[in-house]
């Protein structure tokens, strides 16, 4: 059951990295434009490491098991040909329902406040997750997590500072970040609802029980929002499904852009 979990982590990183990369050349000031571009590269670099690991796991499986992993015809053809899967195949040739990223990372940038709020919720979760994963019994996953934690620590500091800056700033900036927090809040619950494969990973000691991460996440979110003079929503209903392949329409638009070149020119290399 480790493969779905690795793919989930990789998909989170790839889709979020793509979303953040959309700010390249469009940031409100040059310094933050560069900061977000570097953040996007961090996430895409993590996605690459995870996809490499996932491909290794796929290729070690018996043919009949590999053939049942994905619905993509392109990937099915690679598997039946006897060729090994590579990281690029997993990023560029899978169909939307094969992706396991959480819905939060699909959400459009909308404006700077939405980007900051989305980053803060996701960074605060990743900080707790990768701290735990760095102690995983799976050595490859633990190594990736340890490297990622250094990046996530910076990401969380950046997004926390911006939440406070906007919330405790002008009337307009406070209104915008409050609107963003309210809009994105219902996408945060999925982070802490375990799927079958996440439960299996926790039972095997490979990954933490995601429900155990919520208290620390909530404490940090409340602390930063209090400093930002923001009031957190009280609604309890949450969106769900991304980790099991049920996505918003936004993922389709992301993949149409992300996968266009490989779909238009199959097998193309530089």
Secondary structure by P-SEA (a helix, b strand, c coil): caaaaaaaaaaaaaaaaaaaaccccccccaaaaaaaaaaaaaaaaaaaaaaaaaaaaaaaccaaaaaaccccaaaaaaaaaccccccccccccccccccccccccccccccaaaaaaaaaaaaaaaaaaaaaaaacccaaaaaaaaaaaaaaaaaaaaaaaaaaaaaaccaaaaaaaaaaaaaacccccccccccaaaaaaaaaccccccccaaaaaaaaaaaaaaaacbbbbcccccccccccccccaaaaaaaaaaaccccccccccc
